[in-house]
Amino acid sequence: MDDLLLTLTVPAVVVASGVYAVCDCRRQRRHPPSPYTRRAARLASREALLLAEAVIDSAYAALGRLYTDPATPHPAGHTPAVSGRTDASPDHGPSQPAPARRP
């Protein structure tokens, strides 16, 4: 009997999660979030990106020497950073639009 209940719980969970997803999708279509919520989400994602860059920079500073070729000389005190690329934009705002191409 226990095996039968355990076997039936998997389809029940799948069906329940599908019903929840459909209801949530319909609710979001009828009541879209306010623009303040979208702006807060953009700001939160930007903050998460900056935090991820800091984590990657610190990890590379700590472990980057493990991935270099031992035969090449190491520059003293210089560790490249993810956020310090030469082709990176100076700020985190929107980038400039690309020039239009003529056919």
C-alpha positions as CSV (number, residue, x, y, z in Angstrom):
1,M,0.0,0.0,0.0
2,D,2.9,2.4,0.8
3,D,4.4,1.8,-2.6
4,L,1.1,2.6,-4.3
5,L,0.8,5.9,-2.5
6,L,4.3,6.8,-3.3
7,T,3.8,6.0,-6.9
8,L,0.7,8.1,-7.1
9,T,2.3,11.1,-5.5
10,V,4.6,11.8,-8.4
11,P,1.8,12.3,-11.0
12,A,-0.2,14.3,-8.4
13,V,2.7,16.7,-7.8
14,V,3.2,17.1,-11.5
15,V,-0.4,17.8,-12.2
16,A,-0.7,20.2,-9.2
17,S,2.4,22.2,-10.3
18,G,1.0,22.4,-13.8
19,V,-2.3,23.7,-12.6
20,Y,-0.4,26.2,-10.4
21,A,1.7,27.4,-13.3
22,V,-1.4,27.9,-15.5
23,C,-3.2,29.9,-12.8
24,D,-0.2,32.0,-12.1
25,C,0.3,32.8,-15.8
26,R,-3.3,33.8,-16.2
27,R,-3.1,36.0,-13.0
28,Q,0.0,37.8,-14.3
29,R,-1.7,38.4,-17.7
30,R,-4.7,40.0,-16.0
31,H,-2.7,42.0,-13.4
32,P,0.7,42.9,-14.9
33,P,3.2,44.2,-12.4
34,S,3.7,47.9,-11.9
35,P,6.7,49.6,-13.6
36,Y,8.2,50.1,-10.1
37,T,8.4,46.4,-9.7
38,R,10.1,46.0,-13.1
39,R,12.6,48.8,-12.2
40,A,13.3,47.1,-8.8
41,A,13.9,43.8,-10.6
42,R,16.4,45.6,-13.0
43,L,18.2,47.2,-10.1
44,A,18.4,43.9,-8.3
45,S,19.7,42.1,-11.3
46,R,22.3,44.8,-11.8
47,E,23.3,44.5,-8.2
48,A,23.6,40.7,-8.5
49,L,25.8,41.2,-11.6
50,L,28.1,43.5,-9.8
51,L,28.3,41.1,-6.9
52,A,29.1,38.2,-9.3
53,E,31.8,40.3,-10.9
54,A,33.4,40.9,-7.5
55,V,33.2,37.2,-6.6
56,I,34.9,36.3,-9.9
57,D,37.5,39.0,-9.6
58,S,38.4,37.8,-6.1
59,A,38.5,34.1,-7.1
60,Y,40.7,34.9,-10.1
61,A,43.0,36.9,-7.9
62,A,43.3,34.0,-5.5
63,L,43.4,31.1,-8.0
64,G,44.5,32.7,-11.3
65,R,48.1,31.7,-10.9
66,L,47.0,28.0,-11.0
67,Y,45.9,28.4,-14.6
68,T,48.9,30.2,-16.0
69,D,51.8,28.6,-17.9
70,P,54.6,28.0,-15.5
71,A,57.2,28.8,-18.2
72,T,56.0,32.4,-18.7
73,P,57.2,35.2,-16.4
74,H,54.5,36.6,-14.0
75,P,54.0,40.3,-13.9
76,A,54.4,41.6,-10.4
77,G,51.2,42.5,-8.6
78,H,49.0,42.7,-11.7
79,T,45.8,40.6,-11.8
80,P,43.3,41.2,-14.6
81,A,39.7,41.8,-13.5
82,V,36.4,40.9,-15.1
83,S,35.1,44.4,-14.7
84,G,38.4,46.1,-15.7
85,R,38.5,45.0,-19.4
86,T,39.8,47.4,-21.9
87,D,36.7,47.1,-24.1
88,A,34.3,47.4,-21.2
89,S,32.1,50.5,-21.0
90,P,33.0,53.0,-18.3
91,D,29.6,52.9,-16.6
92,H,26.9,50.3,-16.2
93,G,24.3,52.3,-18.2
94,P,22.8,51.4,-21.6
95,S,25.4,51.1,-24.4
96,Q,25.4,53.3,-27.5
97,P,23.3,52.0,-30.5
98,A,25.2,50.5,-33.4
99,P,25.4,52.5,-36.6
100,A,22.8,51.5,-39.2
101,R,24.1,49.5,-42.1
102,R,23.2,50.3,-45.7
103,P,22.3,47.3,-48.0
